[in-house]
Structures are given as C-alpha cells and as structure tokens.
C-alpha cells in the first residue's frame, strides 16, 4: 500500500468516526436495533427445499433435456427421410460417371441415349407417388 493510500484510509476512518460520534443517542440506538434485527433475520435458516442452491442444478438439467429433445424432434432428417436416400442416389450416379475410363465415353453415351427416359423418371420422382 502506498503512502497516499494509507493517508486516504486514515482520513476516511477519522471522518467516519467523527460522523458516528456526532449522532444523538436515540438515532444510534435505532440503528443498533435495526442492525441486530437484520443479523437475526440472516441467521434464521430456511428449509432446504426453498434454497436456490437446490433448484439451480435441477433447472439446468431440465433445460438441457428440453433443448436436446427439441433438437432431436426438430431435426431435418427426422422430418424428411427421403433426403438421405436422394443423396445416396446422387452419389451412385457420380460414382458411375467417375468409374468410366478416360478413353471411353460409354457412361456418357448411355446417359445421352435415353435422355427422354431420365427426364420422365426425374419428373415422376419429383411429383411424388401417383394416386
């Protein structure tokens, strides 16, 4: 602690004691009674069920569980099971194209020969099941 801090502390303490000494007896008595009442109220124990230390961890676990369920139920894969199958189909198509050799264009020729069929199949798949 520096000399300036010590001097400030000593001056503050002296001013505080002077202000306390300047109070009349009735006011000092009322302040003392209020202090004792506050200390007694703080000393009384509440039931452990009303303590915030009991309910805070339980509230945290409950909030985490609710968030987990909301994320699980609201996931896009849960509502759209066809997304994975469609992605798998697209990967198979790319795999077919990538498996052809550099010199031969058999896979591309096969796709171009039946372009009308592939157009029909794509429209049928995007329109959904027939009634």
C-alpha positions as a Python dict, from the first residue, in 0.01 Angstrom:
ca = {
    (1, 'X'): (0, 0, 0),
    (2, 'X'): (138, 340, -91),
    (3, 'X'): (166, 638, 142),
    (4, 'X'): (-113, 815, -48),
    (5, 'X'): (-349, 517, 4),
    (6, 'X'): (-263, 495, 374),
    (7, 'X'): (-324, 867, 422),
    (8, 'X'): (-658, 840, 237),
    (9, 'X'): (-762, 545, 454),
    (10, 'X'): (-668, 721, 778),
    (11, 'X'): (-857, 1038, 678),
    (12, 'X'): (-1166, 837, 574),
    (13, 'X'): (-1163, 645, 901),
    (14, 'X'): (-1132, 964, 1105),
    (15, 'X'): (-1422, 1127, 917),
    (16, 'X'): (-1637, 818, 967),
    (17, 'X'): (-1570, 805, 1342),
    (18, 'X'): (-1643, 1178, 1372),
    (19, 'X'): (-1976, 1134, 1191),
    (20, 'X'): (-2071, 843, 1419),
    (21, 'X'): (-1979, 1038, 1731),
    (22, 'X'): (-2193, 1328, 1611),
    (23, 'X'): (-2516, 1120, 1613),
    (24, 'X'): (-2753, 1159, 1902),
    (25, 'X'): (-2820, 867, 2136),
    (26, 'X'): (-3174, 788, 2012),
    (27, 'X'): (-3062, 758, 1649),
    (28, 'X'): (-2764, 540, 1743),
    (29, 'X'): (-2998, 314, 1943),
    (30, 'X'): (-3239, 276, 1649),
    (31, 'X'): (-2950, 196, 1412),
    (32, 'X'): (-2817, -65, 1655),
    (33, 'X'): (-3162, -226, 1689),
    (34, 'X'): (-3202, -238, 1310),
    (35, 'X'): (-2858, -397, 1278),
    (36, 'X'): (-2942, -664, 1536),
    (37, 'X'): (-3276, -738, 1366),
    (38, 'X'): (-3100, -780, 1030),
    (39, 'X'): (-2842, -1013, 1182),
    (40, 'X'): (-3115, -1228, 1342),
    (41, 'X'): (-3310, -1247, 1015),
    (42, 'X'): (-2996, -1355, 832),
    (43, 'X'): (-2915, -1616, 1097),
    (44, 'X'): (-3252, -1793, 1074),
    (45, 'X'): (-3233, -2095, 847),
    (46, 'X'): (-3484, -2156, 574),
    (47, 'X'): (-3596, -2505, 479),
    (48, 'X'): (-3350, -2667, 239),
    (49, 'X'): (-3622, -2705, -24),
    (50, 'X'): (-3651, -2327, -56),
    (51, 'X'): (-3280, -2279, -116),
    (52, 'X'): (-3176, -2165, -464),
    (53, 'X'): (-2871, -2394, -441),
    (54, 'X'): (-3103, -2695, -458),
    (55, 'X'): (-3307, -2583, -758),
    (56, 'X'): (-3035, -2431, -979),
    (57, 'X'): (-2872, -2761, -1088),
    (58, 'X'): (-3213, -2922, -1140),
    (59, 'X'): (-3323, -2631, -1359),
    (60, 'X'): (-3004, -2660, -1564),
    (61, 'X'): (-3051, -3032, -1624),
    (62, 'X'): (-3415, -2978, -1718),
    (63, 'X'): (-3327, -2701, -1964),
    (64, 'X'): (-3059, -2919, -2126),
    (65, 'X'): (-3304, -3209, -2159),
    (66, 'X'): (-3569, -2987, -2318),
    (67, 'X'): (-3314, -2844, -2561),
    (68, 'X'): (-3195, -3195, -2653),
    (69, 'X'): (-3549, -3317, -2721),
    (70, 'X'): (-3629, -3004, -2924),
    (71, 'X'): (-3320, -3051, -3138),
    (72, 'X'): (-3389, -3421, -3186),
    (73, 'X'): (-3754, -3374, -3280),
    (74, 'X'): (-3690, -3067, -3493),
    (75, 'X'): (-3400, -3213, -3693),
    (76, 'X'): (-3442, -3200, -4071),
    (77, 'X'): (-3350, -3568, -4108),
    (78, 'X'): (-3633, -3663, -3875),
    (79, 'X'): (-3894, -3489, -4092),
    (80, 'X'): (-3752, -3573, -4436),
    (81, 'X'): (-3637, -3936, -4456),
    (82, 'X'): (-3601, -3915, -4835),
    (83, 'X'): (-3310, -3669, -4812),
    (84, 'X'): (-3062, -3941, -4727),
    (85, 'X'): (-3189, -4175, -4998),
    (86, 'X'): (-3170, -3897, -5256),
    (87, 'X'): (-2814, -3812, -5156),
    (88, 'X'): (-2721, -4180, -5181),
    (89, 'X'): (-2873, -4195, -5531),
    (90, 'X'): (-2678, -3888, -5643),
    (91, 'X'): (-2355, -4038, -5512),
    (92, 'X'): (-2422, -4358, -5705),
    (93, 'X'): (-2471, -4157, -6025),
    (94, 'X'): (-2144, -3973, -5971),
    (95, 'X'): (-1971, -4298, -5892),
    (96, 'X'): (-2098, -4445, -6221),
    (97, 'X'): (-1963, -4149, -6417),
    (98, 'X'): (-1631, -4149, -6233),
    (99, 'X'): (-1577, -4522, -6282),
    (100, 'X'): (-1555, -4495, -6661),
    (101, 'X'): (-1208, -4496, -6809),
    (102, 'X'): (-1051, -4184, -6952),
    (103, 'X'): (-1054, -4303, -7313),
    (104, 'X'): (-1407, -4441, -7329),
    (105, 'X'): (-1721, -4236, -7307),
    (106, 'X'): (-1958, -4533, -7254),
    (107, 'X'): (-2120, -4391, -6942),
    (108, 'X'): (-2188, -4054, -7103),
    (109, 'X'): (-2322, -4219, -7417),
    (110, 'X'): (-2551, -4437, -7208),
    (111, 'X'): (-2692, -4128, -7032),
    (112, 'X'): (-2743, -3940, -7358),
    (113, 'X'): (-2909, -4231, -7540),
    (114, 'X'): (-3206, -4243, -7304),
    (115, 'X'): (-3234, -3876, -7213),
    (116, 'X'): (-3613, -3881, -7251),
    (117, 'X'): (-3641, -4171, -7007),
    (118, 'X'): (-3426, -3992, -6749),
    (119, 'X'): (-3633, -3675, -6787),
    (120, 'X'): (-3951, -3877, -6732),
    (121, 'X'): (-3804, -4053, -6427),
    (122, 'X'): (-3692, -3723, -6275),
    (123, 'X'): (-4038, -3569, -6320),
    (124, 'X'): (-4205, -3878, -6175),
    (125, 'X'): (-3974, -3875, -5871),
    (126, 'X'): (-4029, -3505, -5801),
    (127, 'X'): (-4407, -3520, -5833),
    (128, 'X'): (-4447, -3783, -5562),
    (129, 'X'): (-4650, -4105, -5553),
    (130, 'X'): (-4929, -4146, -5809),
    (131, 'X'): (-5286, -4150, -5677),
}
